[in-house]
Amino acid sequence: EGMALPQRILPPEKISMDWQQRQTPGAGLFNLGNTCYINVILQCLTYTPPLANYLLSCQHSQSCQQQGFCMMCTMEAHVRKVLCSSATAILPGAVLRNLKFIGEEFEYGRQENAYEFLCCTLDAMHRACLSCHLDVSSQETTIVHQIFGGFMKSRVTCLSCQAVVDSYKAFLDVSLDIRAASTLTTALEDCVTPKQLDQTECFRCSKCKKQAAASKKVTVHRAPRVLTLCLERADQWTGTKISKFVEYPEYLDLRPYMSDTAGEPLLYSLYAIVVHSGDTCLEGHFLCYAKASNGLWYKMDDESVDNCDIHTVLGQQAYLLFYAR
């Protein structure tokens, strides 16, 4: 596909996108004071079918040789506890005790950002999957990248001679500017619209051998199994929260935003969202909505887990959106 192959390939895990067992939702999670940002991400990951299937199989822990804290072993135990517990709520104690191993910036008892915690959690799980001698270029072969990972393609076009330069970058999530968007599809369209490079982004064309004006177009080159979208609600200029409703669908076709737009539809189904309530990005409360293995939606607000319908889910001021192929 134009991308360099990793120098060492890990054996691909058998990934099932459908739940292996169907049941009612599991336990809620206790909030020990400003830990709602942790709870929503743990719940969204718990109800990510291919990840839950893998964790419930205990494949990782059976062969894990990591000394000390291991995020994959911790998630295995957490997901099993949530889905198999008879309690209405449990304490994610192992995650809270090892917060500094997940992200150095996190401070227990302080309000933090759910998106930052998601990124650090996936990175910690990814690192737990890698042996210490594994080549960095093999990063997309871990179970984390096999589920959440895709590739972006950046095509820079010289506006003087029309020469193109392509580059590729792995991603685990996609952040979208929603300042001018009223729907998710318009935000995605804006993301893949070619934009002229500004003066700070120097481009020296290898064909006409001079610095020239250029445009850049970013597209999804390889689609992930699970598409994670962050609707940027902190205005990058003022820091104020963008508190507006952005319409998002239950089913999403990613094909129009791919490098190859002519292929078959790439259909995704919404299975979880994170919502932030509060007037500013620095304070407030996180809650989430997730679809359990029984196919029904539930509002998960710390220790409470209550059933709801899809219309309620689609009417939220979403911050994070999780879609599965």
Secondary structure, DSSP 8 states (H G I E B T S, - for coil): --S---SS--------SS-SS------EE---SS-HHHHHHHHHHHT-HHHHHHHHTTHHHHH----S--HHHHHHHHHHHHHH--SSEE--HHHHHTHHHH-TT--TTS---HHHHHHHHHHHHHHHHS-TT--GGGGGGSHHHHHH-EEEEEEEEETTT--EEEEEEEES-EEEE-TT-SBHHHHHHHHHS-EE--TTS--B-TTT-SB--EEEEEEEEE--SEEEEEEE-B-TTT--B-----B--SEEE-GGGBS-TTSS--EEEEEEEEEEESSSTTSSEEEEEEE-TTS-EEEEETTEEEEE-HHHHHTS-EEEEEEE-
